[in-house]
């Protein structure tokens, strides 16, 4: 069981319980912006992928590159942004 030791300083090896030097309300604003960014990214990348996959006339080498970029952007926004949102909202 982990016990929170309040005598720890941020110079110690365990930096899990260190407070952020930035004000908490600013981190929550960043978290809100990241939520909006994640929603827009997931929405528009999904729309782009659905259009490029359903229309066969868009099957060109340039569109294949667009599919790959959109797919990796979608994966990145679904895996990285929730972590950023959670840590900023927790003021860490």
ZIWO-V818506 format. One record per backbone hydrogen bond with DSSP energy under -0.5 kcal/mol. NH is the residue of the N-H (numbers start at 1). CO is the residue of the C=O. E is the energy in kcal/mol with one decimal. If there is no record, write none. Layout:
# ZIWO-V818506
nh & co & e
NH & CO & E
NH & CO & E
This chain:
# ZIWO-V818506
nh & co & e
5 & 3 & -0.6
6 & 4 & -0.7
8 & 5 & -1.3
12 & 9 & -1.8
15 & 13 & -1.1
18 & 15 & -0.9
20 & 91 & -0.8
27 & 23 & -1.4
28 & 24 & -2.0
29 & 25 & -1.5
30 & 26 & -2.0
31 & 27 & -2.1
32 & 28 & -2.0
33 & 29 & -2.3
34 & 30 & -2.2
35 & 31 & -1.9
36 & 32 & -2.1
37 & 33 & -2.5
38 & 34 & -2.5
39 & 35 & -2.5
40 & 36 & -2.5
41 & 37 & -2.4
42 & 38 & -2.7
43 & 39 & -2.2
44 & 40 & -2.7
45 & 41 & -2.2
46 & 42 & -1.9
47 & 43 & -2.2
48 & 44 & -2.4
49 & 45 & -2.5
50 & 46 & -2.4
51 & 47 & -2.3
52 & 48 & -2.5
53 & 49 & -2.1
54 & 50 & -1.8
55 & 51 & -1.8
56 & 54 & -0.7
58 & 55 & -0.9
59 & 56 & -1.3
60 & 58 & -1.6
64 & 60 & -1.9
65 & 61 & -1.6
66 & 62 & -1.8
67 & 63 & -2.3
68 & 64 & -2.2
69 & 65 & -2.6
70 & 66 & -2.5
71 & 67 & -2.4
72 & 68 & -2.4
73 & 69 & -2.0
74 & 70 & -2.2
75 & 71 & -2.4
76 & 72 & -2.5
77 & 73 & -2.4
78 & 74 & -1.6
79 & 75 & -1.4
80 & 76 & -2.8
81 & 76 & -0.8
84 & 80 & -1.9
85 & 81 & -2.7
86 & 82 & -2.4
87 & 83 & -2.4
88 & 84 & -2.2
89 & 85 & -2.4
90 & 86 & -1.7
91 & 88 & -1.0
92 & 87 & -2.5
